[in-house]
């Protein structure tokens, strides 16, 4: 299959996955937020932001990691090492899923949840839907969420670059657990190494 065909096939597949995940997460977040106080809603928003930062960190680590250390770990039969190799060999797709799919969905849902929190807080303080006070609260809360998201991702990227190997190894261990215990296979045992891909492109 040609690179363009593979890219189109992957793009269509990931678009469908994004559609399904976005719908599921939206339903879950709406269900959880309905009826809760603004304080609990704020905690939920922070959890969603943290989730986006967490997956963004993993995605960056996948692109920064080198597969050589994982080959050494695999030779020692450490659980998760082979899965870590597969992550590095599929770093582009893995990062796309973590950074773009989960990251963007988290951003959208955190924005929707933030609007709900602002509404609940305004109602509790006795401000109307179109009042200046509610507008000010909305700007303040949105700015805080944006600052936490951007700042968290900046810290996450630094950690991902400097600690790419241990981060991806722990993810590999998780994938090993999912495959062995729950029979959930994320990657097929194939793919070229990054070094071979570079030689092929040349």
Buried (B, 14 or more C-beta within 10 A) or exposed (E): EEEEEEEEEEEEEBEEEBEEBBEEBBEEBEEBBEEBEBEBBBEBBBBBBBBBBBBBBBBBBBBBBBBBBBBEBBEEEBBBBBBBBBBBBBBBBBBBBBBBBBBEBBBBBBBBBBBBBBBBBBEEEEBEEEEEEBEEBBEEBBEBBBEBBEEBBEEBBEBBBEBBBBBBBBBBBEBBBBBEEEEEEBBEEEBEBBEEEEEEEE
